[in-house]
């Protein structure tokens, strides 16, 4: 679809660096959290070679989604391919998404078994 592929190197450098840092902090697999005061479920998958990152986020109490692939190029830069949405929406989501931080407690007696 025209306009869905955006070279990240066209995005201002500080914003791109901030976006990629925020994306790197998201764990692989599923995590729930909040964006724009709404609950979201987000799945992140990274290819074994580290050249592709896929993210799919879904508003848990509504109908909004965020979905994209980020491809790392052999040279400098990356290509961000949002799925049916703007690059700005993807960047805003990744920068604003706050994963829930719940510590998993394992009782000593359970860990010893």
Order of alpha helices (4+ residues) and beta strands (2+ residues): beta-alpha-beta-beta-beta-beta-beta-alpha-beta-alpha
